[in-house]
Amino acid sequence: MKKAPTDLGPAGRKLWRDIVAKMAESDAQPDARECQILHSACSLKDRVVGLEELMRSEPPTTSGSKGQIVLHPALIEIRNTHREIAQLLCRIDLAPFDDDTGGSIGIQISSASLRSVKARNAANARWGK
């Protein structure tokens, strides 16, 4: 099993270990491209954990430019970062998952996204790309 990069924080290292362990269940190891994608996802995981920590001491809303109540920008960034992590993980062959949600690693991945990745991989394998 490939070791997690040393520049990752605790949450990023945990995600790295979880993904690599899941891949190893089907005797797979991440290739160089997948390691780069996984590293990006794990770095984002560390960032989102930091934002979530910030939000523990902040109210969920703030005042907008015209004094209206708006959602705290950090909450929007957290949501967007979770989506980006899921999109990155969809670019890695995570076929060993029992369900299509990725829930066992704590990331929600849509079934449609995984189906698209699996279909693309199957087409590439068939047509020799």
N, C-alpha and C positions, 0 to 999 in steps of 0.2 A: 504494500500500500504506500502510495506517495505521501510524504510528510507535508503538512501544511506550511506555507511560506511563513517565515519568521516575522514579516511585517504586519501580519493579521492580528487583530485583537481576539479576546476570548470567544466572542460570538462568531466571528469569521472563521476561526480555527475549528469550532464545533461544527459549523455548516460544512466546511471542507471535509472533516473526518466523516460526517454523516453521508455525504454524497459519495466519497471514495469507497466507503464501506458498502453502500448500496450497490455500487458498480461492481465491487469485488464479489458480491453474492452471485453474480453471473459470470465470474472469471474475467471481468473487464477491468482495464486500467485506463484512466484518462490519458489521451494523447496530448501532444504539445498544445494544439488548438483548444482542446477541452480544458486543459490546465489554465490557460490564459483566461478563458471565459469563466471558469470556476473561481479564479482569483478575483476577477472583477465582481462577481456576485458576492463573494465573501467580504470584500472590501466594502461593498454597499451595505451588507448586513451589519458590519461594525458601525457604519455611519447611521443607519436607522436606529440601532440600539442607543447611540448617543443622543439622537433626536428624541427618542422615547423617554430617555432619562431627563432631558430638558423639560419635556411636557409634564413630568410629574409635579413640577413646581409652578407651572403656568396654567392659567385658565384656558379652556378650549376655544374661547372666542376673544376677539379684540376689536378695536374700533378701526373702521376703514377710513379712507381718505376724506369722506364726507360725513364722518361721524356714525355711519351705520355699523351695526354689529356684523362681523364677518368671522369665518373660521380662522383660527390661528394658522399663519403660514407654515409653521413647522408640521402641523397635522396634514396639510396638503402635501408637503414634501415627504412625510412618512408614507402616505398612501402611494405617491408616485414612485418612491424608492422600492416599496414592496412589489409593485407592478414590474419595475425594471429588473429586479432580482428574478422574478418568475420568468420573465422573457429570456433572460440570460440562461437560466437553468433549462429552459425548453430547447436550447441549442445544443445541449449535451444529451447523449442517448441515455435516458433514465428508464429504459424499458423494464427493469426488474421490479418497479413499483407495482404493488398489488392493485392499487386503485389509481385513477387518473388525477388525483388531486395533489399528490406530493405531500399530503398531510403528515406522513410519518417523519418528514424532515422540517415541518413547521412552516412550509411555504405553500401558499395556495396557487396551483397551476391549473388553468382551465383545461377541460377535456378537449376542447376544440384546438387549443394551442398544441397539446401533445399529439393529437391526431394529425395535425398539419406536419409536425416535425417527423413523425413516424412515416407518413405518406411520402414526404420528400426523401427520407432516407431509403425507403423501399424503391422508389423510382430511380434514385441514383445508383443503387445496387443493381437494379435490373438493367439499366442502360449504360452501366460501366463508367459512371462519372465519379 
